[in-house]
Amino acid sequence: MEVTFTRLPRWLRVAFVAAMAVLAGAFGLYAYRTMTQPVTLTVAVGSYDGDAARIMSAIASELASTKSPVRLKVLDKGSAPEAVKAFSGGQADLAVVRGDIGDLSAARTVALLTHGVVLLVAPPGSTIDSIQALKGKTVGVIARNANQKVIDVLTHEYDLDQAKVQFKDIAPGDIPQALKLKQVHTLLIVTPISEKYLAMLRDLSPRAGKQQFELLPIESAGAIAALSRAYESYELPKGTIRGSPPIPDDDLTTLRVPFYLVANSKVDND
């Protein structure tokens, strides 16, 4: 025997309607909280000086303080190659990467962050004035693991194996002693052009010194960039490192490599 809603007792109908209203409100609140709940994405970073992690941590704090719908969990891997490995291995949704390091086949570019400029530095008093003059010399490389691709393209373009040029990993704190003892004859540095890193370069030769360090041009930068899309030919403006006396003393042809914030292709566009 069927009982219609209108034939139910009044108190039961009121209770039923109230119950449905409570359920609808609860469902709406759950849906609202679900839709407004911030999404946390893991971002892999790494740099020898720790700056990448510090910068991304500051951004993560700002996103949290402004109640952004997207939050960041910073995964510091200690170096750029390890950050790329973590990203490629699925440990992170985002990563700060250099364009010439690792497997980025699953990456989509979110933003261009900066560029690293390739600098070949000859110490004060050196007679080395070109890459060709490196024959039989040792080049100290800061963060060699991250800069192996740069070494490879320069070696290929200038036939540095035939010239018996050696590349040696060197920590920034060991540079003065290594140059003094001639354990290395030049330096290979890939650095953003920012005040912090320019100040480190200036320390290689005091302003009051009679001799200044020299930057070696990479004259074949255009040819290298044409073969390797990770690099661009770049003209470093005169006086970028120091204005008086100017270093470099004229616009300098070299290479630069981009740094990107990338996202895994599986991450939702929003």
C-alpha positions in Angstrom: 0.0 0.0 0.0 1.5 3.3 -1.1 1.6 6.3 1.2 2.0 9.7 -0.6 4.1 12.5 1.0 1.0 14.7 1.4 -0.8 12.0 3.4 2.1 11.8 6.0 1.6 13.5 9.3 2.5 17.2 9.3 5.3 16.8 11.9 6.9 14.0 9.8 6.8 16.1 6.7 8.4 19.0 8.5 11.1 16.7 9.9 11.7 15.3 6.4 12.1 18.7 4.8 14.4 19.9 7.6 16.5 16.8 7.3 16.8 17.4 3.5 17.8 21.0 4.1 20.5 20.0 6.6 21.8 17.4 4.1 21.9 19.9 1.3 23.7 22.4 3.5 26.2 19.8 4.6 26.9 18.7 1.0 27.3 22.4 -0.1 29.7 23.1 2.7 31.7 19.9 1.8 31.8 20.9 -1.9 32.8 24.5 -1.0 35.6 23.3 1.3 36.8 20.8 -1.3 36.9 23.4 -4.1 38.6 26.1 -2.0 41.1 23.7 -0.3 44.6 24.9 -1.4 46.5 22.5 -3.7 50.0 21.7 -2.5 52.6 21.1 -5.2 56.1 19.8 -4.6 58.9 21.8 -6.3 62.3 20.3 -6.7 65.3 22.7 -6.5 69.0 22.6 -6.1 72.1 24.9 -6.3 75.6 24.7 -4.9 75.0 27.8 -2.7 71.5 27.0 -1.6 70.0 30.1 -3.1 67.5 28.2 -5.2 65.9 26.6 -2.1 65.9 29.9 -0.1 64.2 31.8 -2.9 61.5 29.1 -3.5 61.0 28.8 0.3 60.4 32.6 0.4 57.9 32.3 -2.4 56.2 29.3 -0.6 55.9 31.4 2.5 54.4 34.3 0.6 51.8 32.0 -1.1 50.8 30.6 2.4 50.5 34.1 4.0 48.3 35.4 1.2 46.1 32.2 1.4 46.8 31.4 -2.2 44.9 28.4 -3.7 48.3 26.9 -4.6 50.9 26.1 -2.0 54.5 24.9 -2.5 56.4 22.3 -0.7 60.1 22.8 -1.4 62.3 19.7 -2.1 65.9 20.8 -1.8 68.0 18.2 -3.7 71.3 20.1 -3.3 72.2 20.5 -7.0 70.6 21.3 -10.3 71.2 17.8 -11.7 69.6 16.1 -8.7 66.6 18.4 -8.9 66.0 17.4 -12.5 66.4 13.7 -11.5 63.8 14.1 -8.8 61.4 15.8 -11.2 61.9 13.2 -13.9 61.5 10.4 -11.4 58.1 11.7 -10.3 59.1 13.0 -6.9 58.0 16.6 -7.7 55.3 18.4 -9.6 57.4 21.4 -10.4 61.1 22.1 -10.6 63.6 24.9 -11.1 65.8 23.6 -13.9 68.6 24.7 -16.3 67.8 24.2 -19.9 70.9 22.1 -20.5 70.6 19.6 -17.7 68.8 16.3 -17.6 65.7 14.8 -19.1 63.0 17.4 -19.5 60.7 15.5 -21.9 57.8 15.5 -19.4 58.2 19.2 -18.6 56.1 22.2 -19.5 57.5 25.7 -19.0 55.7 27.8 -16.5 58.1 30.7 -16.4 61.5 31.8 -17.5 63.3 32.8 -14.3 66.7 34.0 -15.3 69.8 33.2 -17.4 73.2 31.8 -16.5 76.0 33.4 -18.4 79.1 31.3 -19.3 82.3 33.0 -18.2 85.8 31.9 -18.8 88.0 33.8 -16.4 91.8 34.2 -16.7 93.4 35.5 -13.4 95.3 38.7 -13.1 98.7 38.6 -14.9 97.7 35.6 -17.0 98.9 35.4 -20.6 95.9 33.4 -21.6 93.7 35.6 -23.8 91.6 33.1 -25.8 90.3 29.6 -25.7 93.0 28.5 -28.2 95.6 29.6 -25.6 94.3 27.1 -23.1 96.3 24.3 -24.8 97.8 22.1 -22.1 96.2 24.1 -19.3 93.8 23.1 -16.5 90.4 24.9 -16.2 88.8 25.0 -12.8 85.1 24.5 -13.0 82.7 25.6 -10.2 80.0 22.9 -9.9 81.4 20.7 -12.6 78.6 18.2 -12.3 76.1 20.9 -13.3 78.3 22.3 -16.0 79.4 19.1 -17.8 77.3 19.9 -20.8 79.0 23.3 -21.2 82.4 21.5 -21.0 81.2 19.0 -23.6 80.1 21.7 -26.1 83.2 23.8 -25.7 85.4 20.7 -26.0 83.7 19.6 -29.2 83.7 23.0 -30.8 87.3 23.9 -30.0 88.8 20.3 -30.0 90.0 20.8 -26.5 90.7 17.0 -26.1 93.3 17.3 -28.8 94.7 20.4 -27.1 95.0 18.4 -23.9 92.9 20.8 -21.9 91.9 19.4 -18.5 88.8 20.3 -16.5 88.9 20.2 -12.7 86.1 20.6 -10.2 86.8 23.3 -7.8 84.9 24.8 -4.8 84.6 28.6 -4.6 86.6 28.8 -1.4 89.5 26.9 -3.0 89.9 29.3 -6.0 92.6 31.7 -4.6 94.9 28.9 -3.5 94.4 26.9 -6.6 95.2 29.9 -8.8 98.2 30.9 -6.6 99.7 27.3 -6.9 98.8 27.1 -10.6 96.7 24.0 -10.0 94.2 25.7 -12.4 95.0 28.4 -15.0 91.5 29.7 -15.8 88.0 29.3 -14.3 84.7 28.2 -15.9 81.7 29.8 -14.2 78.0 29.8 -15.2 76.3 32.5 -13.2 73.3 34.8 -13.3 74.3 38.4 -13.8 73.2 39.7 -10.3 74.9 41.8 -7.7 75.7 38.9 -5.4 77.5 36.9 -8.0 79.2 39.9 -9.6 80.6 40.8 -6.2 82.2 37.3 -6.0 83.8 37.8 -9.4 85.2 41.2 -8.4 86.9 39.7 -5.4 89.2 37.8 -7.8 91.1 41.0 -8.4 90.9 43.9 -6.0 90.1 47.3 -7.6 93.4 48.8 -6.3 95.4 46.1 -8.1 97.5 47.0 -11.2 96.3 43.9 -13.0 92.8 42.7 -13.5 91.3 39.4 -14.5 90.3 38.8 -18.1 87.2 37.3 -19.6 87.9 35.0 -22.6 85.4 35.3 -25.5 83.6 32.3 -26.9 83.8 33.5 -30.5 81.9 30.4 -31.8 78.9 31.0 -29.5 76.6 31.4 -32.5 77.7 28.0 -34.0 77.3 26.3 -30.6 73.8 27.8 -30.1 72.8 26.7 -33.6 73.7 23.0 -32.8 72.5 23.0 -29.2 69.1 24.6 -28.5 69.9 24.8 -24.8 72.3 27.7 -25.4 72.0 31.2 -26.8 74.8 33.4 -28.1 75.0 36.4 -25.9 76.9 39.7 -25.9 77.9 40.6 -22.3 78.0 44.4 -22.2 81.2 46.3 -21.6 81.8 47.0 -17.9 79.2 44.5 -16.6 81.5 43.0 -14.0 83.2 46.3 -13.1 82.9 49.8 -14.5 86.4 51.3 -13.8 88.5 49.8 -15.1 85.8 48.2 -17.3 85.5 44.4 -17.1 85.0 43.3 -19.8 86.8 46.1 -21.6 84.5 45.7 -24.6 81.2 43.8 -25.4 82.1 40.1 -25.0 80.7 37.2 -27.0 79.8 34.3 -24.9 77.0 31.8 -24.2 74.0 31.9 -21.8 71.6 29.2 -20.7 68.0 29.7 -19.4 66.7 28.7 -16.0 63.0 27.7 -16.0 60.3 26.9 -13.6 58.7 23.8 -15.2 55.7 21.7 -14.4 55.0 18.0 -15.1 52.8 17.6 -18.1 50.3 15.7 -15.9 49.7 18.7 -13.6 46.3 20.4 -14.2 46.5 23.7 -16.1 44.8 25.6 -13.3 
